[in-house]
Amino acid sequence: MKSVFKFFTGTFKREIAIVLTVLTLILALPALSVVVLASSGFSAASEVLAAVNPITHLVDIFGPNGEKVAEVELSTVWPIQGEVTDEFGTKAKWRQLLGLGGHTGIDISNGIDTPVTPFTEGTVLTVDNIDDSACGKSIKLDHGSNVASQYCHLNSAVEYPFGTPVGPGDVIGYVGNTGTSTGPHLHFMIYVYGIPVNPRTFMVGEPSGS
């Protein structure tokens, strides 16, 4: 009798384990879809996660399942004025040689210590004044709706405490040449769900003002 009971108990446990495994996989599918999408090319991911609605002229933010989760206003406030020297998604040979892959943001050139401001309202996530990565010294902001921005290659970032509210006009750092940089410029990045997207999706006009 005990052996029969153990058999059914063991079978039940195995079935529960199988059910839990299947449920875990189902729940993980949205996250996995984002990972797969990102690995297939963040240029493609950029178009799937954020797009300008031609009717509302707002940026629609889409979740991992493809559903619209938020609307964000377009911004006319570029972090700095200057010439765009590299666009999002480009794959220059020198980048490939350094193992950097496609370009994750927009490069805007200007002189050392040109003040950098946020492209829209947000709160401070991280401040990194240690030049030990490809991004160099940087500051990262949270804008809500799963949108974040990062400003790389700074000469220095302003040491704001975590959660400090900042917006256009507030200086968050100064243009530099830190990290993997080819000259003084700002590497301007926007993330949706942690994946780099084309900053131009959120911006109007040009940083040169033309």
N, C-alpha and C positions, 0 to 999 in steps of 0.2 A: 504493500500500500504506500509506504514511504517513497519507494522508487517511482511509482506512478505519479505521486504528488510532486516529487522533484522534477520529473520529466515535464509535467505541465507548467510548473513554476519557471523552469528554465526556458521553455518555449515562449511563455508569456513575456519573460524578460527580454528575450531576443526580439520578439515582435515589437515591444515597446521601444527598444533600441533602434530598430529599423525605422519605426514611425518618427521618432525624434530626429534621426539623421535626415530623413526626407524633409521634415518640417524646417530643419536648420538650413538645408540647401535651398528650399523655396524662399525662405526669408532672406537668404544671402543673395539671391538672384539680382535684385536691384543694384546692390553694391558691386557685385561681380560685373554687371553690365557696364557700369561706369569704368571699372578697371580695364575691361576688355576694350571699351571705346577709347580710353586714354592711350592704351598700348598700341592701338591701331593707328594712332595719329591724333595729337591734340588739336590740330587744325580742324579735323572732322568733329571732334568733341566740342570745340568752340561753337560751331554752328548749331549743334544739337542742344547745348545747355543754355545759350543766350542768343536772342534774335530780336531785332527791332520790329515791332508790330507796325505795318504800314498804315493801319487805320488809327490807332491810338497814339502812334509815335512815341511809345514807351518801350523799354527793353523788357521783353518777356523772359522770365527765368523758368527753366524747366527742370523738374526733378529727375532722378535716375530712372523712373518708370515712364518718362515722357510727358507727364502731366505738368501743366503750368502751375507753379507754386507762388509766384510773385511777379510784380511789375515794378520796374525801377525807372526813374526819370533819366533822360539823357543829360549829359553835362557839357557845358561849353568851357569849363575851367580846366585847362591842361596843367599838369604839375609844374612845368616850366615852359617858357617860350624858347624856341630854338628850331633847328633844322632836324627833321627826321632822317637818321642815317641808316636805320635798319628797321624793317617791318616785322610784324608777327609771322611766325611760321617759316621764315626763310632758312635755307640749309646751305650756307656758305661752306666752301671747302675747308677753310681754316677751322670752322666749328666742328666739322666732322673729324678732322685730324686731332682735335683736342678732346674728342668724345663727348661733345656738348649736345649733339642732336639739333633738332629744329629750334629756332629762336622763340623764346617763351614770352616775349613782350615787344615793346616798341622802344627803340633807342632815340633819344632826343639830345643833341649836342648843345653844350653851352660851356661857359668858363667855370673853372674851379671856384667853389663856394657860392655859386648862384643859388639863391634860396629855392627850396622845393616845398610845394604845398599840396594837400590832398585834392583829388579830382572831385570829391564830394564829401559830405559829412560822414564821419565814422568815429570809431574808438580805437585806441592803440592796443594792438595785440602783442607785438614784440619790437624791441629795439636792440639792434646788434651793432656795436661799435668795435667789433673784433674783425680784422681783415683776414679771415681764414677760410673763405669759401669762394666759389665762382661769382656769387652775388656781391661779395665784399661787404662793406658796411651798409646796413639797410634798416628800414623800418617797415613794419607790416600793420595794416589797418583792417578792422572788421566793419563792414557796411550793412550788416544784417542781410536777410533773405539769402543766406549762404554765399554772399559776395564778399570778397576781400581784395585788397590791393597791396602791392609791395613796390618799394622804391630802392633800387640797388645801385652799387658802385659809388655810394656817397663818400664824401670826404669826412663827414660826420653826421650822425643822426641825433636829433634832439632827444635827450633822455627823459621822455615823458613816462610817468608811471602807467602800468597796465590799466586799461579801461578809461584813460583820459579822453574826453570828447575833443575832436579836432574837425576842422572844416576848411573850405577854401579861404585862403588868406592867412591861415595859421602856418607858420614855418615848421616843418617836421624834419628838415635835414638840409644838407648843402651838397651840391654837385661835386663829384670827385672822380677818381680814377682807380678805385680799389677793386679787388677781386680780379676776375678774368675780363679785363677791359682793354680796348684798343685806343683809348684816349678819353679825355674828360667828357662824360655824358651821363644822362640818367637812363637807366633801364627800368621802364614803367610796365608793371605787370598787373593784371586783374585775374582773379581766380573765381570760379563758380564750383562749389562742392570740392574745393581743393585742386581743381584742374585748371591750368592756364587757358584763358580764352583771349580772343583778340580785343585789346583795349578799345579799338576803334568802334566796336559794337556799342560801347557806352558813351562815346565822345562825338561831339559835333565840331566841324571845322578842322583847322590845322593849328599845331602849337606855334607855328611861325606867325599866326595871326592873319595869314592871307587866305 
